[in-house]
Amino acid sequence: MTLKKQIHNLLANEDLNFLLTNRLPRRWLTQFMGRFSKIENPLVRSASIGIWKFFSDLDLSEAKKQHFKSMHDCFTRELKDGARTIDTDANVMSSPVDGIIGACGPIAGTQVFQAKGFPYTLEDLLGTEEDLSAWRNGTFVTLRLTSSMYHRFHAPYNCTVDKVRYFSGDTWNVNPIALKRVEKLFCKNERAFISTRLNGTGSINGQRVALVPVAAILVASIRLHFLDVLLHMGYKGAKTMACNASFGKGQEMGWFQHGSTVIVLAPAGFALCEGLEQGTHVRMGQALLRWSH
C-alpha cells in the first residue's frame, strides 16, 4: 500500500478526522493559512501546490493559466473560456458552483437540514429580522466544494442582487463528518447572505433566490465583485449592505479566498432537477433547479 493510500485511510477514521480538523485552534490556523497561501516565493509556492496535489485530486488542466504566483493564486484560479456549459433553459436555475450535493429537498416551513437528524432553521441561518416568506415551504440545496475544486461562484439565473448581509462566526470544518456531529454548524460559521431577484419572464420574474456562501477552517474569506470589501474574520464594516448589481446567468459573482459551501434557497415552485440527489457531483452551469409553478 502506498504512503498516500495509508494517509487517506488514516484520515478516513471519523474520530481522528474530526479531532484533526476541528479540535485545533481553528481561527488561528485559518488566519495563518490565509497569510501563508499568499507567499509568492517560488519554493514555497511549488512545495505548497505539490503537497496539495499529493493529498487531493487537484486537476489544473482546465485552468486559464498554468503558472501561479502563489498557492492562493492557484486556489482562486479562473477556468479556460468554454470550460463550463451554461444551461440556457428559461425554466432552469443552474448550479452556481462546481460541487457535491449535500442535504437538499423541501423546506418544511423554515426548517432545513445539514445532515440526517440535524435540522436548523432559516431564522438560525439568516437572522430573525430577515423576511423569510419567500422561502417558506420552498426548496434548498447544499453544495459542498472540496479543496481541489474550482472555487468561484456564478449567478444561477439572470438576477439582480439587492442586498448582502455578512455574519462573522466560527470556522468549523464543513465536511460530512463534522455535519453529523456539530448541531447548526452552518449557522455558527462565517457566512454571507446574498439576496437576489430573478429577471425572467412570466411567473418566474421577480422570484427571490438566496445564495449563502459559508466559510470553514482554513477558508474564511469571501470576495464579491460588486462590493469593494473583502469579507473575512477581521472585517469590521457594515453588516448589511444594500446593492443593485445585475448579473447574467452564469456570470461570475465572486469567489472564496479558499472554499467551502454554498447553500441555495429557492421559493416554492422550484424543485431539484431530475437525476440529482445527495452525493451527486455537479458542475457550474449545470441544471440544478427547475421552475414548475
TORBA-33436 format. One record per residue (C-alpha): residue number from 1; x negated, z, y negated. Coordinates in nm, 4 decimals, padded with zeros to 6 digits, always signed. Example, Ala and Ser with C-alpha at 12.3 -4.5 7.8 and 13.67 -1.06 7.14 Angstrom:
% residues 2
  nr       c1       c3       c2
   1 -01.2300 +00.7800 +00.4500
   2 -01.3670 +00.7140 +00.1060
END
This chain:
% residues 293
  nr       c1       c3       c2
   1 +00.0000 +00.0000 +00.0000
   2 -00.1372 -00.0968 -00.3418
   3 -00.2061 +00.1590 -00.6153
   4 +00.0691 +00.0031 -00.8299
   5 +00.3219 +00.0413 -00.5491
   6 +00.2154 +00.4022 -00.4860
   7 +00.2595 +00.4918 -00.8534
   8 +00.6004 +00.3202 -00.8671
   9 +00.7134 +00.5109 -00.5574
  10 +00.5942 +00.8371 -00.7117
  11 +00.7836 +00.7739 -01.0362
  12 +01.0955 +00.6839 -00.8368
  13 +01.1283 +01.0514 -00.7453
  14 +01.4122 +01.1594 -00.9752
  15 +01.2936 +01.5152 -01.0331
  16 +00.9408 +01.4059 -01.1200
  17 +01.0603 +01.1143 -01.3347
  18 +01.2913 +01.3424 -01.5319
  19 +01.0148 +01.6004 -01.5770
  20 +00.7566 +01.3480 -01.6974
  21 +00.9880 +01.1623 -01.9360
  22 +01.1978 +01.4436 -02.0780
  23 +01.0259 +01.7816 -02.0483
  24 +00.7235 +01.6779 -02.2507
  25 +00.7220 +01.7121 -02.6339
  26 +00.9457 +01.4080 -02.6908
  27 +00.9393 +01.3858 -03.0700
  28 +00.5615 +01.4329 -03.0905
  29 +00.4980 +01.1695 -02.8226
  30 +00.7373 +00.9293 -02.9928
  31 +00.5679 +00.9668 -03.3308
  32 +00.2240 +00.9339 -03.1707
  33 +00.3216 +00.6176 -02.9827
  34 +00.4678 +00.4678 -03.2994
  35 +00.1290 +00.5003 -03.4702
  36 -00.0834 +00.4148 -03.1665
  37 +00.1091 +00.0961 -03.0866
  38 +00.0261 -00.0469 -03.4310
  39 -00.3526 -00.0152 -03.3920
  40 -00.4945 -00.3657 -03.4332
  41 -00.8342 -00.3041 -03.2753
  42 -00.8794 -00.5848 -03.0150
  43 -00.9992 -00.3470 -02.7412
  44 -00.7104 -00.1047 -02.7935
  45 -00.4604 -00.3919 -02.8116
  46 -00.5847 -00.5606 -02.4945
  47 -00.6082 -00.2371 -02.2956
  48 -00.2613 -00.1254 -02.4073
  49 -00.0928 -00.4541 -02.3173
  50 -00.2876 -00.4656 -01.9892
  51 -00.1657 -00.1183 -01.8874
  52 +00.1874 -00.2121 -01.9940
  53 +00.1768 -00.5208 -01.7701
  54 +00.0460 -00.3130 -01.4788
  55 +00.3389 -00.0708 -01.4919
  56 +00.6141 -00.3266 -01.5625
  57 +00.7258 -00.6841 -01.5063
  58 +00.6264 -00.7929 -01.8581
  59 +00.6576 -01.1713 -01.8902
  60 +00.5342 -01.3296 -02.2126
  61 +00.5933 -01.6922 -02.1129
  62 +00.8999 -01.7142 -02.3426
  63 +00.7269 -01.5572 -02.6430
  64 +00.6927 -01.7710 -02.9547
  65 +00.3250 -01.6740 -02.9808
  66 +00.0739 -01.5710 -02.7170
  67 -00.1786 -01.3855 -02.9344
  68 -00.0711 -01.0462 -03.0652
  69 -00.2308 -00.8233 -03.3266
  70 -00.1234 -00.5011 -03.1530
  71 +00.0954 -00.3665 -02.8754
  72 +00.3705 -00.3198 -03.1362
  73 +00.3409 -00.6861 -03.2321
  74 +00.3865 -00.7763 -02.8660
  75 +00.6801 -00.5388 -02.8218
  76 +00.8736 -00.6838 -03.1167
  77 +00.7882 -01.0445 -03.0228
  78 +01.0154 -01.3369 -03.1052
  79 +01.1237 -01.5906 -02.8451
  80 +01.0472 -01.9595 -02.8420
  81 +01.3146 -02.1756 -03.0029
  82 +01.5756 -02.2613 -02.7418
  83 +01.4731 -01.9835 -02.5019
  84 +01.8291 -01.8494 -02.5068
  85 +02.1589 -02.0387 -02.4985
  86 +02.4403 -01.9006 -02.7131
  87 +02.7883 -01.9247 -02.5611
  88 +02.9985 -02.1124 -02.8179
  89 +03.3443 -02.0337 -02.6763
  90 +03.5540 -01.9106 -02.9714
  91 +03.7199 -01.6504 -02.7474
  92 +03.3918 -01.5075 -02.6187
  93 +03.1689 -01.2382 -02.7633
  94 +02.8139 -01.2911 -02.6412
  95 +02.5593 -01.0308 -02.5407
  96 +02.3600 -00.9134 -02.8437
  97 +02.0522 -00.8421 -02.6278
  98 +01.8710 -00.9041 -02.3042
  99 +01.9713 -00.6019 -02.0990
 100 +02.1201 -00.4407 -01.7907
 101 +02.4875 -00.3474 -01.7994
 102 +02.5293 +00.0263 -01.7582
 103 +02.8574 +00.2134 -01.7814
 104 +03.1336 -00.0181 -01.9023
 105 +03.5099 -00.0648 -01.8974
 106 +03.8230 +00.0558 -02.0774
 107 +03.8084 +00.3262 -02.3417
 108 +04.0623 +00.5965 -02.2442
 109 +04.1894 +00.6942 -02.5867
 110 +03.8482 +00.7639 -02.7344
 111 +03.6734 +00.8696 -02.4125
 112 +03.3921 +00.6639 -02.2610
 113 +03.1235 +00.7330 -02.0000
 114 +02.7434 +00.7296 -01.9993
 115 +02.7404 +00.7689 -01.6172
 116 +02.9872 +00.8626 -01.3467
 117 +03.1213 +01.2091 -01.4215
 118 +02.9508 +01.2269 -01.7625
 119 +03.2066 +01.1445 -02.0327
 120 +03.1679 +01.1571 -02.4085
 121 +03.4000 +01.0641 -02.6926
 122 +03.3714 +00.8232 -02.9822
 123 +03.4024 +01.1266 -03.2097
 124 +03.0853 +01.2654 -03.0472
 125 +02.9076 +00.9330 -03.0893
 126 +03.0222 +00.8240 -03.4363
 127 +03.1407 +01.1420 -03.6064
 128 +03.4853 +01.2886 -03.6673
 129 +03.5143 +01.1393 -04.0172
 130 +03.4949 +00.7807 -03.8875
 131 +03.8176 +00.5799 -03.8480
 132 +03.8199 +00.5144 -03.4734
 133 +04.1607 +00.3488 -03.4488
 134 +04.0125 +00.0019 -03.3931
 135 +03.8509 +00.1075 -03.0642
 136 +04.1139 +00.3451 -02.9304
 137 +04.2017 +00.2186 -02.5794
 138 +03.9616 -00.0697 -02.6296
 139 +03.6578 -00.1713 -02.4226
 140 +03.2966 -00.0549 -02.4181
 141 +02.9761 -00.1920 -02.2683
 142 +02.6421 -00.0123 -02.2484
 143 +02.3383 -00.2436 -02.2431
 144 +02.0050 -00.0902 -02.1414
 145 +01.6777 -00.2550 -02.2381
 146 +01.3752 -00.1888 -02.0199
 147 +01.0290 -00.1691 -02.1751
 148 +00.9313 -00.5233 -02.0756
 149 +01.2417 -00.6957 -02.2130
 150 +01.2885 -00.8877 -02.5357
 151 +01.3780 -00.6208 -02.7943
 152 +01.5534 -00.7997 -03.0769
 153 +01.9308 -00.7852 -03.1098
 154 +02.1643 -01.0546 -03.2360
 155 +02.5171 -01.0985 -03.3651
 156 +02.7613 -01.1232 -03.0743
 157 +03.0029 -01.3315 -03.2831
 158 +03.0369 -01.4735 -03.6327
 159 +03.0763 -01.1494 -03.8247
 160 +03.0246 -00.9508 -04.1422
 161 +02.8509 -00.6135 -04.1360
 162 +03.0354 -00.3837 -04.3759
 163 +02.8696 -00.0507 -04.3036
 164 +02.5755 +00.1152 -04.1306
 165 +02.5521 +00.4839 -04.0587
 166 +02.2322 +00.6451 -03.9366
 167 +02.2252 +00.9527 -03.7120
 168 +01.8972 +01.1381 -03.6827
 169 +01.8539 +01.3022 -03.3443
 170 +01.6518 +01.3658 -03.0331
 171 +01.4595 +01.1173 -02.8189
 172 +01.5733 +01.1801 -02.4625
 173 +01.4882 +00.9086 -02.2129
 174 +01.7952 +00.6883 -02.1559
 175 +01.7167 +00.5738 -01.8010
 176 +01.9840 +00.6226 -01.5295
 177 +01.8101 +00.9383 -01.4042
 178 +01.8471 +01.1127 -01.7408
 179 +02.2005 +00.9802 -01.7948
 180 +02.3090 +01.1598 -01.4754
 181 +02.1608 +01.4909 -01.5917
 182 +02.1990 +01.5269 -01.9692
 183 +02.5557 +01.5509 -02.0973
 184 +02.6453 +01.3439 -02.4046
 185 +02.2909 +01.2089 -02.4166
 186 +02.3708 +00.9098 -02.6404
 187 +02.5385 +01.1471 -02.8856
 188 +02.2219 +01.3588 -02.9077
 189 +01.9687 +01.0792 -02.9605
 190 +01.8742 +00.8988 -03.2797
 191 +02.1126 +00.6059 -03.3316
 192 +02.2730 +00.3715 -03.5822
 193 +02.6389 +00.2733 -03.6091
 194 +02.6767 -00.0885 -03.7228
 195 +03.0350 -00.1700 -03.8219
 196 +03.1311 -00.5386 -03.8184
 197 +03.4399 -00.7527 -03.8705
 198 +03.4681 -01.0752 -03.6747
 199 +03.5029 -01.4032 -03.8625
 200 +03.7102 -01.6250 -03.6347
 201 +04.0495 -01.7909 -03.6163
 202 +04.3879 -01.6597 -03.5137
 203 +04.4251 -01.3029 -03.3959
 204 +04.0520 -01.2581 -03.3294
 205 +03.9776 -01.2872 -03.7017
 206 +03.9154 -00.9502 -03.8655
 207 +03.8834 -00.7566 -03.5398
 208 +03.6431 -00.4652 -03.5720
 209 +03.3457 -00.4524 -03.3347
 210 +03.0761 -00.1859 -03.3434
 211 +02.7172 -00.2068 -03.2251
 212 +02.5404 +00.1255 -03.1671
 213 +02.1643 +00.0928 -03.1093
 214 +02.0385 +00.4172 -02.9523
 215 +01.6714 +00.5144 -02.9628
 216 +01.4828 +00.7061 -02.6929
 217 +01.1493 +00.8679 -02.6107
 218 +00.8591 +00.6572 -02.7478
 219 +01.1090 +00.4174 -02.9100
 220 +01.2671 +00.5891 -03.2100
 221 +01.2740 +00.3272 -03.4851
 222 +01.5343 +00.0645 -03.5713
 223 +01.4835 -00.2230 -03.8163
 224 +01.7802 -00.4151 -03.9599
 225 +01.7211 -00.7370 -04.1546
 226 +01.9913 -00.6601 -04.4107
 227 +01.8598 -00.3131 -04.5036
 228 +01.5339 -00.2609 -04.6865
 229 +01.4561 +00.0573 -04.4926
 230 +01.3185 +00.1460 -04.1515
 231 +01.5491 +00.3875 -03.9706
 232 +01.3365 +00.6439 -03.7894
 233 +01.2976 +01.0184 -03.7353
 234 +01.1282 +01.0637 -04.0730
 235 +01.3971 +00.8767 -04.2680
 236 +01.5416 +01.0936 -04.5470
 237 +01.7651 +00.8441 -04.7294
 238 +02.1406 +00.7864 -04.7335
 239 +02.3111 +00.8369 -04.4011
 240 +02.5898 +00.5859 -04.4704
 241 +02.5055 +00.2510 -04.6296
 242 +02.7699 +00.0038 -04.7452
 243 +02.6822 -00.3557 -04.6552
 244 +02.8121 -00.7073 -04.6931
 245 +02.5881 -00.9105 -04.4643
 246 +02.7227 -01.2155 -04.2797
 247 +02.5825 -01.3445 -03.9504
 248 +02.6480 -01.6425 -03.7311
 249 +02.6935 -01.5935 -03.3591
 250 +02.3511 -01.5430 -03.2020
 251 +02.1736 -01.4885 -03.5339
 252 +01.9108 -01.2153 -03.5264
 253 +02.0256 -00.8890 -03.6859
 254 +01.7224 -00.6681 -03.6250
 255 +01.5097 -00.5082 -03.3596
 256 +01.3983 -00.1850 -03.2033
 257 +01.0473 -00.0942 -03.3044
 258 +01.0145 -00.0308 -02.9315
 259 +01.3531 -00.0456 -02.7494
 260 +01.6319 +00.1435 -02.5792
 261 +02.0092 +00.0883 -02.5535
 262 +02.2892 -00.0907 -02.7385
 263 +02.6494 +00.0242 -02.6968
 264 +02.9150 -00.2366 -02.7812
 265 +03.2610 -00.1106 -02.8834
 266 +03.5402 -00.3682 -02.8878
 267 +03.9121 -00.3350 -02.9653
 268 +04.1971 -00.3707 -02.7162
 269 +04.2311 -00.7379 -02.6257
 270 +03.8690 -00.7780 -02.5189
 271 +03.7662 -00.7437 -02.1536
 272 +03.4374 -00.7814 -01.9668
 273 +03.3818 -01.1422 -01.8640
 274 +03.4433 -01.2332 -01.5015
 275 +03.1479 -01.1728 -01.2710
 276 +02.9928 -00.8992 -01.4868
 277 +02.9722 -00.5389 -01.3693
 278 +02.7485 -00.2348 -01.3841
 279 +02.3942 -00.3329 -01.2863
 280 +02.4278 -00.6979 -01.3913
 281 +02.1353 -00.8381 -01.5898
 282 +02.2471 -01.0345 -01.8958
 283 +02.0569 -01.2382 -02.1499
 284 +02.1111 -01.2548 -02.5208
 285 +02.3765 -01.5157 -02.5973
 286 +02.5399 -01.4974 -02.2540
 287 +02.9186 -01.4480 -02.2446
 288 +02.9867 -01.0720 -02.2375
 289 +03.3432 -01.0002 -02.3522
 290 +03.6444 -01.2329 -02.3619
 291 +03.9353 -01.2122 -02.6056
 292 +04.2637 -01.2452 -02.4205
 293 +04.5046 -01.0750 -02.6599
END
